[in-house]
């Protein structure tokens, strides 16, 4: 038996991988994309655990133990391995090696992980929904009413497309609590999992139709929103949920006929690992802000005419004609750091403050 890769999850952040205005991932403008060598250099120093971590839920920890899985950190995210045994299958008339989990993974098995922020300044340089909102990101290969479904073809997908509505976020925390309660050995306690699912749906329909809620209904919604806030207060911004039998061509295993060592016939049906482990890749966009240059000696504030991307590497060239008001004399306009960012309460735009 040997550990083989079941799946990979990559969290790719533009702030660390882009170089100035040149992007690591820019399918709509190839002239402004890093070349392969530049991408390779960026990947060498990239480490997603410097700003995010992927944490198994309590239920998934049990699954990991029960099915002999292993979770390993990687520079881009995590790798999930499974104890496997080698089998012989036939393909195009030839015998080939395949690997199947030692303990078969049921089609309905779900692996759930929290995505948690570890960098204090993460929200400053990341294009992300406000912390105060009751919305989460749901990265999953299970079809719901959410905006997107993971595709395991290895393509890079946009983080923003996995943002779910407040209603969907409430449903998600409810399902997670139900899952947690079903697998808990602790004494029973009253939680949001005790709320009837149909009742929640009825309340959500009333909200969608702008129908007033009674006191009990309002309390239920408040409890669900409170569960979202508790996650966010812990730095959790999203959830990864992967089902063995996924949707949208995103299965984690496949059915294969393997050789029966007793009969030498290919008459045993097994769920084997894919020949190439599926890789789910998410690209997190960096925040763009107006850059406001504060020239204290002249009591002057100059602001860029357009928003500029925040990147750790490379440099965005800012000319004096790119700011208003324009300085009379030549002046050095540096790129900002991520520490000093303000939200203008009037126009709800973000400004990077730079003192020169």
GIHUDA-V940906 format. One record per helix or strand of 2 or more residues. SS is the DSSP state (alpha for helix, beta for strand). FROM is the first residue (numbers start at 0). TO is the last residue. If there is no record, write none. Layout:
ss/from/to
SS/FROM/TO
SS/FROM/TO
//
This chain:
ss/from/to
beta/1/12
alpha/13/16
beta/21/22
alpha/29/31
alpha/35/43
alpha/47/49
beta/51/55
alpha/57/65
beta/68/72
beta/76/90
beta/93/100
beta/109/116
alpha/121/124
beta/136/139
beta/152/157
alpha/158/161
alpha/165/181
alpha/191/193
alpha/196/207
alpha/214/232
beta/235/242
beta/252/258
beta/265/272
beta/277/283
beta/287/294
alpha/295/297
beta/299/303
beta/307/308
alpha/319/321
beta/322/323
beta/340/342
beta/349/354
//
